[in-house]
Amino acid sequence: MEFKGRDDESWGPLQMDRTYRLVTNNYIAAGRDGYLSFKTVKNEGRYTDTYLDYAQSFVDYVQERGSVGKLPASEYSTQAL
């Protein structure tokens, strides 16, 4: 698994001495679709539920920006299987 931060120029391996924050929806956070590690984190109370609807949040984001363009392929979260 690799990570690319907003200010990073390239993808790199996760570093075990760093702390990462991620955003997901409630379905995945509950361990659905096989994301059992997320369920463990949630059950341990190591999460914050913003109670925001993810679809509405995206609509609000686009309306605020005026438009959004397609990401370059190098920015896609899945680079290889």
Biotite code that builds the C-alpha atoms (Angstrom):
import biotite.structure as struc

atoms = struc.array([
    struc.Atom([0.000, 0.000, 0.000], chain_id="A", res_id=1, res_name="MET", atom_name="CA", element="C"),
    struc.Atom([1.243, 3.472, -0.848], chain_id="A", res_id=2, res_name="GLU", atom_name="CA", element="C"),
    struc.Atom([0.319, 6.983, 0.194], chain_id="A", res_id=3, res_name="PHE", atom_name="CA", element="C"),
    struc.Atom([0.505, 10.367, -1.530], chain_id="A", res_id=4, res_name="LYS", atom_name="CA", element="C"),
    struc.Atom([-0.089, 13.431, 0.595], chain_id="A", res_id=5, res_name="GLY", atom_name="CA", element="C"),
    struc.Atom([-1.374, 16.704, -0.792], chain_id="A", res_id=6, res_name="ARG", atom_name="CA", element="C"),
    struc.Atom([2.099, 18.221, -0.862], chain_id="A", res_id=7, res_name="ASP", atom_name="CA", element="C"),
    struc.Atom([3.980, 15.081, -1.912], chain_id="A", res_id=8, res_name="ASP", atom_name="CA", element="C"),
    struc.Atom([5.366, 14.819, -5.418], chain_id="A", res_id=9, res_name="GLU", atom_name="CA", element="C"),
    struc.Atom([5.089, 11.047, -5.652], chain_id="A", res_id=10, res_name="SER", atom_name="CA", element="C"),
    struc.Atom([3.532, 7.980, -4.071], chain_id="A", res_id=11, res_name="TRP", atom_name="CA", element="C"),
    struc.Atom([5.483, 6.175, -1.358], chain_id="A", res_id=12, res_name="GLY", atom_name="CA", element="C"),
    struc.Atom([5.071, 3.329, 1.128], chain_id="A", res_id=13, res_name="PRO", atom_name="CA", element="C"),
    struc.Atom([3.227, 3.881, 4.379], chain_id="A", res_id=14, res_name="LEU", atom_name="CA", element="C"),
    struc.Atom([5.646, 4.660, 7.177], chain_id="A", res_id=15, res_name="GLN", atom_name="CA", element="C"),
    struc.Atom([4.962, 2.810, 10.405], chain_id="A", res_id=16, res_name="MET", atom_name="CA", element="C"),
    struc.Atom([6.283, 5.687, 12.548], chain_id="A", res_id=17, res_name="ASP", atom_name="CA", element="C"),
    struc.Atom([3.731, 8.154, 11.137], chain_id="A", res_id=18, res_name="ARG", atom_name="CA", element="C"),
    struc.Atom([0.083, 8.730, 11.953], chain_id="A", res_id=19, res_name="THR", atom_name="CA", element="C"),
    struc.Atom([-2.343, 8.985, 9.041], chain_id="A", res_id=20, res_name="TYR", atom_name="CA", element="C"),
    struc.Atom([-5.875, 10.358, 9.004], chain_id="A", res_id=21, res_name="ARG", atom_name="CA", element="C"),
    struc.Atom([-8.375, 9.235, 6.452], chain_id="A", res_id=22, res_name="LEU", atom_name="CA", element="C"),
    struc.Atom([-11.925, 9.995, 5.500], chain_id="A", res_id=23, res_name="VAL", atom_name="CA", element="C"),
    struc.Atom([-14.539, 7.381, 4.714], chain_id="A", res_id=24, res_name="THR", atom_name="CA", element="C"),
    struc.Atom([-18.274, 6.901, 4.900], chain_id="A", res_id=25, res_name="ASN", atom_name="CA", element="C"),
    struc.Atom([-20.184, 5.214, 7.735], chain_id="A", res_id=26, res_name="ASN", atom_name="CA", element="C"),
    struc.Atom([-20.697, 2.035, 5.714], chain_id="A", res_id=27, res_name="TYR", atom_name="CA", element="C"),
    struc.Atom([-16.971, 1.396, 5.295], chain_id="A", res_id=28, res_name="ILE", atom_name="CA", element="C"),
    struc.Atom([-16.194, 2.654, 8.831], chain_id="A", res_id=29, res_name="ALA", atom_name="CA", element="C"),
    struc.Atom([-18.514, -0.055, 10.179], chain_id="A", res_id=30, res_name="ALA", atom_name="CA", element="C"),
    struc.Atom([-16.359, -2.740, 8.543], chain_id="A", res_id=31, res_name="GLY", atom_name="CA", element="C"),
    struc.Atom([-18.645, -3.414, 5.597], chain_id="A", res_id=32, res_name="ARG", atom_name="CA", element="C"),
    struc.Atom([-17.268, -4.667, 2.264], chain_id="A", res_id=33, res_name="ASP", atom_name="CA", element="C"),
    struc.Atom([-14.444, -6.376, 4.147], chain_id="A", res_id=34, res_name="GLY", atom_name="CA", element="C"),
    struc.Atom([-12.887, -3.284, 5.740], chain_id="A", res_id=35, res_name="TYR", atom_name="CA", element="C"),
    struc.Atom([-12.663, -4.993, 9.122], chain_id="A", res_id=36, res_name="LEU", atom_name="CA", element="C"),
    struc.Atom([-9.721, -2.890, 10.330], chain_id="A", res_id=37, res_name="SER", atom_name="CA", element="C"),
    struc.Atom([-11.923, 0.184, 10.109], chain_id="A", res_id=38, res_name="PHE", atom_name="CA", element="C"),
    struc.Atom([-14.523, -1.547, 12.280], chain_id="A", res_id=39, res_name="LYS", atom_name="CA", element="C"),
    struc.Atom([-11.855, -2.232, 14.906], chain_id="A", res_id=40, res_name="THR", atom_name="CA", element="C"),
    struc.Atom([-10.826, 1.426, 14.936], chain_id="A", res_id=41, res_name="VAL", atom_name="CA", element="C"),
    struc.Atom([-14.459, 2.520, 15.225], chain_id="A", res_id=42, res_name="LYS", atom_name="CA", element="C"),
    struc.Atom([-15.208, 0.039, 18.023], chain_id="A", res_id=43, res_name="ASN", atom_name="CA", element="C"),
    struc.Atom([-12.167, 1.315, 19.936], chain_id="A", res_id=44, res_name="GLU", atom_name="CA", element="C"),
    struc.Atom([-13.522, 4.875, 19.701], chain_id="A", res_id=45, res_name="GLY", atom_name="CA", element="C"),
    struc.Atom([-10.603, 6.113, 17.603], chain_id="A", res_id=46, res_name="ARG", atom_name="CA", element="C"),
    struc.Atom([-12.752, 7.944, 15.076], chain_id="A", res_id=47, res_name="TYR", atom_name="CA", element="C"),
    struc.Atom([-14.829, 11.090, 14.643], chain_id="A", res_id=48, res_name="THR", atom_name="CA", element="C"),
    struc.Atom([-18.268, 10.949, 13.073], chain_id="A", res_id=49, res_name="ASP", atom_name="CA", element="C"),
    struc.Atom([-18.965, 14.309, 11.430], chain_id="A", res_id=50, res_name="THR", atom_name="CA", element="C"),
    struc.Atom([-22.587, 13.332, 10.763], chain_id="A", res_id=51, res_name="TYR", atom_name="CA", element="C"),
    struc.Atom([-22.220, 14.895, 7.324], chain_id="A", res_id=52, res_name="LEU", atom_name="CA", element="C"),
    struc.Atom([-23.929, 13.290, 4.361], chain_id="A", res_id=53, res_name="ASP", atom_name="CA", element="C"),
    struc.Atom([-21.072, 12.549, 1.960], chain_id="A", res_id=54, res_name="TYR", atom_name="CA", element="C"),
    struc.Atom([-23.135, 13.167, -1.188], chain_id="A", res_id=55, res_name="ALA", atom_name="CA", element="C"),
    struc.Atom([-24.363, 16.544, 0.048], chain_id="A", res_id=56, res_name="GLN", atom_name="CA", element="C"),
    struc.Atom([-20.846, 17.449, 1.176], chain_id="A", res_id=57, res_name="SER", atom_name="CA", element="C"),
    struc.Atom([-19.588, 16.818, -2.359], chain_id="A", res_id=58, res_name="PHE", atom_name="CA", element="C"),
    struc.Atom([-22.412, 18.885, -3.888], chain_id="A", res_id=59, res_name="VAL", atom_name="CA", element="C"),
    struc.Atom([-21.618, 21.742, -1.491], chain_id="A", res_id=60, res_name="ASP", atom_name="CA", element="C"),
    struc.Atom([-17.909, 21.497, -2.380], chain_id="A", res_id=61, res_name="TYR", atom_name="CA", element="C"),
    struc.Atom([-18.582, 21.710, -6.121], chain_id="A", res_id=62, res_name="VAL", atom_name="CA", element="C"),
    struc.Atom([-21.024, 24.590, -5.699], chain_id="A", res_id=63, res_name="GLN", atom_name="CA", element="C"),
    struc.Atom([-18.493, 26.489, -3.589], chain_id="A", res_id=64, res_name="GLU", atom_name="CA", element="C"),
    struc.Atom([-15.692, 25.989, -6.126], chain_id="A", res_id=65, res_name="ARG", atom_name="CA", element="C"),
    struc.Atom([-17.861, 26.619, -9.174], chain_id="A", res_id=66, res_name="GLY", atom_name="CA", element="C"),
    struc.Atom([-16.617, 23.502, -10.941], chain_id="A", res_id=67, res_name="SER", atom_name="CA", element="C"),
    struc.Atom([-14.212, 20.626, -10.574], chain_id="A", res_id=68, res_name="VAL", atom_name="CA", element="C"),
    struc.Atom([-12.105, 19.012, -13.255], chain_id="A", res_id=69, res_name="GLY", atom_name="CA", element="C"),
    struc.Atom([-11.029, 15.462, -13.814], chain_id="A", res_id=70, res_name="LYS", atom_name="CA", element="C"),
    struc.Atom([-7.966, 14.433, -11.834], chain_id="A", res_id=71, res_name="LEU", atom_name="CA", element="C"),
    struc.Atom([-4.876, 13.383, -13.755], chain_id="A", res_id=72, res_name="PRO", atom_name="CA", element="C"),
    struc.Atom([-4.410, 9.601, -13.713], chain_id="A", res_id=73, res_name="ALA", atom_name="CA", element="C"),
    struc.Atom([-1.362, 10.007, -11.450], chain_id="A", res_id=74, res_name="SER", atom_name="CA", element="C"),
    struc.Atom([-3.700, 11.281, -8.705], chain_id="A", res_id=75, res_name="GLU", atom_name="CA", element="C"),
    struc.Atom([-6.114, 8.307, -8.763], chain_id="A", res_id=76, res_name="TYR", atom_name="CA", element="C"),
    struc.Atom([-6.184, 6.487, -5.438], chain_id="A", res_id=77, res_name="SER", atom_name="CA", element="C"),
    struc.Atom([-5.813, 3.070, -7.093], chain_id="A", res_id=78, res_name="THR", atom_name="CA", element="C"),
    struc.Atom([-2.643, 2.945, -9.171], chain_id="A", res_id=79, res_name="GLN", atom_name="CA", element="C"),
    struc.Atom([-2.254, -0.815, -9.590], chain_id="A", res_id=80, res_name="ALA", atom_name="CA", element="C"),
    struc.Atom([-3.966, -4.038, -8.622], chain_id="A", res_id=81, res_name="LEU", atom_name="CA", element="C"),
])
